[in-house]
């Protein structure tokens, strides 16, 4: 998080006032000593160690920002992949549904054709049986007639 110089000045002033009120509760001497220390911190340059700490903090900040960007990028990529996957699954499901509906129509048509063939064959068998029955009856009657004519 970065702040402007104006924001820094206002925050420095607010924090300084709070610290000085605390020091004033201890003693007027403490308040004066703390005021000098606060002014010194604001005006004096950083020591080499302080500068190293600042650099370390900046590295941490940069790393945090990079990690955050990487995570956000990964999340976005994952969301996009999930959307593509959902689309593929929907399309595949629709294709399977369409194929099953087509197979059902084909099967239904096949069943109808088979039923028709069975009915026709059944009728043919009935017709043949009827013809055979008539032939048997004729044979009986011709055999019965011959016997009757020859036997009398």
C-alpha positions as CSV (number, residue, x, y, z in Angstrom):
1,X,0.0,0.0,0.0
2,X,1.4,3.4,-0.9
3,X,0.4,6.8,0.5
4,X,1.0,10.3,-0.8
5,X,3.4,12.7,1.0
6,X,0.3,14.7,2.2
7,X,-1.2,11.5,3.7
8,X,2.1,10.7,5.3
9,X,2.4,14.1,6.9
10,X,-1.1,13.9,8.3
11,X,-0.6,10.4,9.7
12,X,2.8,11.4,11.2
13,X,1.2,14.4,12.9
14,X,-1.7,12.3,14.2
15,X,0.6,9.6,15.6
16,X,3.0,12.2,17.0
17,X,0.2,13.9,18.9
18,X,-1.0,10.6,20.3
19,X,2.5,9.7,21.5
20,X,3.1,13.1,23.0
21,X,-0.2,12.9,24.9
22,X,1.0,9.5,26.4
23,X,4.4,11.0,27.2
24,X,2.8,14.0,28.8
25,X,0.9,11.7,31.2
26,X,4.2,10.3,32.4
27,X,6.0,13.6,32.9
28,X,6.7,16.9,31.1
29,X,10.3,15.9,30.8
30,X,9.3,12.7,28.9
31,X,7.1,14.7,26.7
32,X,10.0,17.0,25.7
33,X,12.4,14.1,25.2
34,X,9.8,12.3,23.0
35,X,9.1,15.4,21.0
36,X,12.9,15.7,20.2
37,X,13.0,12.0,19.2
38,X,10.0,12.3,17.0
39,X,11.4,15.4,15.3
40,X,14.8,13.6,14.8
41,X,13.1,10.5,13.3
42,X,11.3,12.8,10.8
43,X,14.4,14.8,9.8
44,X,17.4,12.5,10.1
45,X,18.4,10.3,7.2
46,X,18.2,6.6,7.5
47,X,21.1,4.6,8.8
48,X,22.7,1.9,6.6
49,X,20.8,-0.7,8.7
50,X,17.6,1.2,8.3
51,X,18.1,1.4,4.6
52,X,18.7,-2.3,4.4
53,X,15.4,-2.8,6.3
54,X,13.6,-0.6,3.9
55,X,15.0,-2.5,0.9
56,X,14.0,-5.8,2.5
57,X,10.5,-4.5,3.1
58,X,10.3,-3.3,-0.5
59,X,11.4,-6.8,-1.7
60,X,8.7,-8.4,0.5
61,X,6.1,-6.0,-0.9
62,X,7.2,-6.7,-4.5
63,X,7.1,-10.5,-3.8
64,X,3.6,-10.2,-2.2
65,X,2.4,-8.2,-5.2
66,X,3.8,-10.8,-7.6
67,X,2.3,-13.7,-5.7
68,X,-1.0,-11.9,-5.6
69,X,-0.9,-11.3,-9.3
70,X,0.1,-14.9,-10.0
71,X,-2.8,-16.2,-7.8
72,X,-5.3,-13.9,-9.5
73,X,-4.0,-15.0,-12.9
74,X,-4.3,-18.6,-11.9
75,X,-7.8,-18.1,-10.6
76,X,-8.8,-16.4,-13.8
77,X,-7.2,-19.1,-15.9
78,X,-9.0,-21.8,-13.8
79,X,-12.3,-20.1,-14.2
80,X,-11.9,-19.8,-18.0
81,X,-10.9,-23.5,-18.1
82,X,-13.9,-24.5,-16.1
83,X,-16.2,-22.5,-18.4
84,X,-14.7,-24.2,-21.4
85,X,-15.1,-27.6,-19.7
86,X,-18.7,-26.8,-18.9
87,X,-19.3,-25.9,-22.5
88,X,-17.6,-29.1,-23.7
89,X,-19.6,-31.2,-21.3
90,X,-22.9,-29.5,-22.4
91,X,-22.1,-30.0,-26.0
92,X,-21.1,-33.6,-25.5
93,X,-24.2,-34.3,-23.5
94,X,-26.3,-32.8,-26.2
95,X,-24.6,-34.9,-28.9
96,X,-25.2,-38.0,-26.8
97,X,-28.8,-37.1,-26.3
98,X,-29.2,-36.4,-30.0
99,X,-27.5,-39.7,-30.8
100,X,-29.7,-41.6,-28.3
101,X,-32.8,-40.0,-29.8
102,X,-31.7,-41.0,-33.3
103,X,-30.9,-44.5,-32.1
104,X,-34.3,-44.7,-30.4
105,X,-36.0,-43.6,-33.6
106,X,-34.0,-46.2,-35.6
107,X,-34.8,-48.9,-33.1
108,X,-38.4,-47.9,-33.0
109,X,-38.6,-48.0,-36.8
110,X,-36.8,-51.4,-36.7
111,X,-39.3,-52.7,-34.2
112,X,-42.2,-51.5,-36.3
113,X,-40.7,-53.2,-39.4
114,X,-40.2,-56.4,-37.5
115,X,-43.7,-56.3,-36.1
116,X,-45.0,-55.9,-39.7
117,X,-42.9,-58.7,-40.9
118,X,-44.1,-61.0,-38.1
119,X,-47.7,-60.1,-38.8
120,X,-47.2,-60.8,-42.5
121,X,-45.4,-64.1,-41.8
122,X,-48.1,-65.0,-39.3
123,X,-50.7,-64.3,-41.9
124,X,-48.8,-66.4,-44.5
125,X,-48.6,-69.3,-42.0
126,X,-52.3,-69.0,-41.3
127,X,-53.0,-68.9,-45.0
128,X,-50.8,-72.0,-45.6
129,X,-52.4,-73.8,-42.6
130,X,-55.8,-72.9,-44.1
131,X,-54.8,-74.3,-47.5
132,X,-53.3,-77.4,-45.8
133,X,-56.5,-77.9,-43.9
134,X,-58.5,-77.6,-47.1
135,X,-56.2,-80.0,-48.8
136,X,-56.6,-82.5,-45.9
137,X,-60.3,-82.0,-46.0
138,X,-60.4,-82.7,-49.8
139,X,-58.2,-85.7,-49.3
140,X,-60.4,-87.0,-46.6
141,X,-63.5,-86.4,-48.6
142,X,-62.0,-87.9,-51.8
143,X,-60.7,-90.9,-49.7
144,X,-64.0,-91.2,-48.0
145,X,-65.8,-90.9,-51.3
146,X,-63.6,-93.6,-52.9
147,X,-64.2,-95.9,-50.0
148,X,-67.8,-95.4,-50.1
149,X,-68.1,-95.8,-53.9
150,X,-65.7,-98.8,-54.0
151,X,-67.1,-100.4,-50.8
152,X,-70.7,-100.5,-51.9
